[in-house]
Amino acid sequence: MNTKKQPLFIAFSSQKGGVGKSTFTTLLASILHYRLGYNVAVFDADFPQHSLMKMKTRDLAMVMENQHLKKLAYKQFTTINKKAYPVIQHKAENILEAAHEFSETSTVAIDVIFFDLPGTVNTPGILKALAGINYIFTPITADRLVMESTLIFTQLLQDVIMKKGETSLKSIQLFWNQVDGRESTPLYTIYNDLIQQLGLNLMDTQIKNSTRFRKEGEENTKTVFRSTLLPADENLMKACRLDIFINEFLKIIQL
């Protein structure tokens, strides 16, 4: 009899590119694995970009070339006494079976598996994969096209998969990303009301717009934000409210 605890399956998912799916997958995976003591794995099924696989290669090169980050990484890995979390490339089809198999054969008990999935419902196996995820988090921006496609997609998941189908999905959470602190746009109020009317979940925390989301590490940088090998710098997290987001995220998934 297999008594191994099943990991939580989590995806940052959206039908629009460029809203921060891969960034949030990396940020959360690194904070949970390196700072909060959980064991994490990531499945990258975002064909053809596979941006997380590429990011891991880039991060490794950057840490090796930057003396400060190299020391930081050495100190981290000797302190936490575990390896970097694996990033596994896989097609969306049969990804759930692959994740279950990975977790069952892993020498350490995996707490969370993050999935970076393709941003289109037309990908073979994608709806089945989404139905097998426990929690879906969807970044949204105050852009009409992003909102329209996201609300249609989220309603489809909630009405078709959660209400009718066999599913592991416990909740879908929308959250505001790239919020400009200077603009008090009435758009947010309109969209918040609409989200409520549609019966969808919206997280309280709004992620502030930050250049760090788009900045890849400079050569001599002493801090990192988005990295597969190190957790985001705490000051940079506070600047965009990621610290508050993490607390709300953990409350939702009840890890």
C-alpha positions as CSV (number, residue, x, y, z in Angstrom):
1,M,0.0,0.0,0.0
2,N,1.4,3.4,-1.0
3,T,1.1,5.8,2.0
4,K,3.2,8.6,0.4
5,K,1.5,12.0,0.7
6,Q,0.3,13.3,-2.6
7,P,1.8,16.7,-3.6
8,L,-0.4,19.7,-4.4
9,F,-0.6,20.4,-8.1
10,I,-0.6,24.2,-8.8
11,A,-0.6,26.2,-12.0
12,F,-0.3,29.8,-12.9
13,S,-2.5,29.7,-16.0
14,S,-3.9,32.2,-18.5
15,Q,-5.1,32.4,-22.0
16,K,-3.0,35.5,-22.7
17,G,0.8,35.6,-23.1
18,G,2.9,38.2,-21.3
19,V,0.8,38.4,-18.1
20,G,3.4,36.7,-15.9
21,K,2.7,33.0,-15.8
22,S,6.3,31.8,-16.0
23,T,7.5,34.6,-13.8
24,F,5.1,33.7,-11.0
25,T,5.8,30.0,-11.3
26,T,9.5,30.7,-10.8
27,L,9.0,33.2,-8.0
28,L,6.7,30.9,-6.0
29,A,8.7,27.7,-6.6
30,S,11.9,29.4,-5.5
31,I,10.4,31.0,-2.4
32,L,8.7,27.7,-1.3
33,H,11.7,25.5,-2.0
34,Y,14.7,27.7,-0.9
35,R,13.2,29.9,1.8
36,L,10.1,28.2,3.3
37,G,11.5,24.6,3.4
38,Y,9.1,22.8,1.1
39,N,10.1,20.4,-1.6
40,V,9.1,21.6,-5.0
41,A,9.3,20.4,-8.6
42,V,8.3,22.2,-11.8
43,F,6.9,20.7,-15.0
44,D,7.5,22.9,-18.0
45,A,4.9,22.1,-20.7
46,D,4.8,25.5,-22.3
47,F,5.7,24.4,-25.8
48,P,7.5,25.7,-27.9
49,Q,9.0,28.5,-25.6
50,H,9.9,26.2,-22.6
51,S,10.9,29.4,-20.9
52,L,11.5,27.8,-17.5
53,M,14.0,25.3,-19.0
54,K,15.8,28.2,-20.7
55,M,15.6,30.3,-17.5
56,K,17.3,27.5,-15.4
57,T,20.2,27.3,-17.9
58,R,20.5,31.1,-17.9
59,D,20.4,31.3,-14.1
60,L,23.1,28.6,-13.7
61,A,25.4,30.6,-16.1
62,M,24.7,33.8,-14.2
63,V,25.4,32.4,-10.8
64,M,28.7,30.8,-12.0
65,E,29.9,34.1,-13.5
66,N,28.8,36.4,-10.7
67,Q,31.1,36.1,-7.6
68,H,28.5,37.5,-5.2
69,L,25.7,35.3,-6.4
70,K,28.0,32.3,-6.4
71,K,28.7,32.8,-2.7
72,L,25.0,33.4,-2.0
73,A,24.1,30.2,-3.8
74,Y,26.9,28.2,-2.0
75,K,25.8,29.5,1.4
76,Q,22.1,28.7,0.6
77,F,22.7,25.2,-0.6
78,T,24.9,24.2,2.3
79,T,22.4,25.7,4.8
80,I,19.3,24.1,3.4
81,N,21.1,20.9,2.6
82,K,19.1,20.0,-0.5
83,K,19.5,20.4,-4.3
84,A,17.9,22.9,-6.6
85,Y,14.3,21.9,-7.5
86,P,14.0,20.0,-10.8
87,V,12.5,21.6,-13.9
88,I,11.2,18.8,-16.1
89,Q,10.2,19.4,-19.7
90,H,7.0,17.5,-20.8
91,K,4.2,17.6,-23.3
92,A,0.8,18.7,-21.9
93,E,-0.6,15.3,-22.9
94,N,-0.1,12.8,-20.1
95,I,1.6,15.4,-17.9
96,L,-0.5,14.5,-14.8
97,E,0.6,10.8,-15.1
98,A,4.2,11.9,-15.5
99,A,3.9,14.2,-12.4
100,H,2.3,11.4,-10.3
101,E,5.1,9.0,-11.4
102,F,7.8,11.6,-10.6
103,S,6.4,12.2,-7.1
104,E,6.0,8.4,-6.4
105,T,9.6,7.6,-7.4
106,S,11.2,10.7,-5.9
107,T,13.6,10.0,-3.0
108,V,12.3,13.1,-1.1
109,A,8.6,13.7,-0.4
110,I,7.4,16.4,-2.8
111,D,5.1,19.0,-1.3
112,V,4.2,21.0,-4.4
113,I,4.4,20.5,-8.2
114,F,4.0,23.6,-10.3
115,F,3.0,23.3,-13.9
116,D,3.8,25.9,-16.6
117,L,1.2,25.1,-19.2
118,P,0.6,26.4,-22.7
119,G,-1.6,29.4,-23.0
120,T,-4.1,28.0,-25.3
121,V,-7.1,25.6,-24.9
122,N,-6.4,24.1,-28.3
123,T,-3.3,22.3,-27.1
124,P,-4.0,18.6,-27.0
125,G,-4.5,17.4,-23.4
126,I,-4.6,20.9,-21.9
127,L,-8.2,20.7,-20.5
128,K,-7.5,17.3,-19.0
129,A,-4.3,18.7,-17.4
130,L,-6.2,21.7,-16.0
131,A,-8.9,19.4,-14.5
132,G,-6.2,17.5,-12.7
133,I,-4.6,20.6,-11.0
134,N,-5.7,21.4,-7.4
135,Y,-5.3,25.2,-7.6
136,I,-5.1,27.5,-10.5
137,F,-3.9,31.1,-10.1
138,T,-4.5,33.5,-13.0
139,P,-2.7,36.9,-13.3
140,I,-4.8,39.6,-14.8
141,T,-4.0,43.1,-16.0
142,A,-6.4,46.0,-16.6
143,D,-6.5,45.4,-20.4
144,R,-9.7,44.7,-22.2
145,L,-8.4,41.8,-24.3
146,V,-6.7,40.2,-21.3
147,M,-9.8,40.5,-19.2
148,E,-12.2,39.3,-21.9
149,S,-10.2,36.1,-22.7
150,T,-9.5,35.5,-19.0
151,L,-13.1,35.8,-17.8
152,I,-14.4,33.6,-20.6
153,F,-11.7,31.0,-19.9
154,T,-12.2,31.1,-16.1
155,Q,-16.0,30.7,-16.5
156,L,-15.5,27.8,-18.8
157,L,-13.2,26.1,-16.3
158,Q,-15.6,26.8,-13.4
159,D,-18.8,25.9,-15.2
160,V,-17.6,23.0,-17.4
161,I,-14.8,21.4,-15.4
162,M,-15.6,22.2,-11.8
163,K,-19.4,21.8,-11.8
164,K,-19.8,18.9,-14.3
165,G,-16.6,17.0,-14.7
166,E,-14.5,14.7,-12.7
167,T,-12.0,17.1,-11.3
168,S,-9.3,17.7,-8.7
169,L,-9.7,21.5,-9.0
170,K,-10.5,23.1,-5.6
171,S,-10.4,26.7,-6.7
172,I,-9.4,29.2,-9.4
173,Q,-8.0,32.5,-8.1
174,L,-7.7,35.6,-10.2
175,F,-5.2,38.3,-9.1
176,W,-4.2,41.7,-10.3
177,N,-0.7,42.0,-11.6
178,Q,1.3,45.0,-13.0
179,V,-0.9,47.4,-11.0
180,D,0.4,51.0,-11.4
181,G,0.3,52.6,-8.0
182,R,-0.1,56.1,-9.5
183,E,-3.2,55.4,-11.5
184,S,-6.5,55.1,-9.7
185,T,-8.3,53.9,-12.8
186,P,-12.1,53.3,-12.6
187,L,-11.3,50.2,-14.8
188,Y,-10.3,48.2,-11.6
189,T,-13.6,49.0,-9.9
190,I,-15.6,48.0,-13.0
191,Y,-13.7,44.8,-13.4
192,N,-13.8,43.9,-9.7
193,D,-17.6,44.3,-9.8
194,L,-17.8,42.2,-12.9
195,I,-15.6,39.4,-11.4
196,Q,-17.9,39.4,-8.3
197,Q,-21.1,39.2,-10.5
198,L,-19.7,36.3,-12.4
199,G,-19.0,34.5,-9.0
200,L,-15.3,34.2,-9.6
201,N,-12.6,34.4,-6.9
202,L,-10.4,37.5,-6.8
203,M,-7.4,37.6,-4.4
204,D,-7.1,40.7,-2.1
205,T,-3.4,41.2,-2.9
206,Q,-2.5,43.3,-6.0
207,I,1.0,42.9,-7.4
208,K,2.4,46.4,-8.1
209,N,4.1,47.1,-11.4
210,S,7.8,46.6,-11.1
211,T,10.6,46.8,-13.6
212,R,12.1,43.7,-11.9
213,F,9.5,41.5,-13.5
214,R,11.0,42.2,-16.9
215,K,14.7,42.7,-15.9
216,E,17.0,39.7,-16.4
217,G,19.9,39.8,-14.1
218,E,22.7,42.2,-14.8
219,E,26.2,40.9,-14.7
220,N,27.3,42.4,-11.4
221,T,24.0,42.4,-9.6
222,K,24.0,41.6,-5.9
223,T,20.3,40.8,-5.6
224,V,18.0,38.5,-7.6
225,F,14.3,38.6,-8.2
226,R,13.2,36.0,-10.7
227,S,15.6,33.0,-10.4
228,T,15.2,29.2,-10.4
229,L,18.2,28.9,-8.1
230,L,17.7,31.6,-5.5
231,P,14.6,33.0,-3.8
232,A,13.5,36.6,-4.6
233,D,15.3,39.3,-2.5
234,E,13.0,40.3,0.4
235,N,13.3,44.0,-0.2
236,L,12.3,43.6,-3.9
237,M,9.4,41.4,-2.8
238,K,8.1,44.1,-0.5
239,A,8.4,46.7,-3.2
240,C,5.8,44.9,-5.4
241,R,3.8,43.4,-2.5
242,L,4.9,39.8,-3.3
243,D,5.5,39.2,0.4
244,I,1.8,39.8,1.1
245,F,0.8,37.8,-1.9
246,I,2.8,34.7,-0.6
247,N,0.9,34.9,2.7
248,E,-2.5,34.9,0.9
249,F,-1.3,32.2,-1.5
250,L,-0.3,29.9,1.4
251,K,-3.7,30.5,3.2
252,I,-5.5,29.5,0.0
253,I,-3.6,26.3,-0.7
254,Q,-3.4,25.3,3.0
255,L,-0.1,23.6,2.6
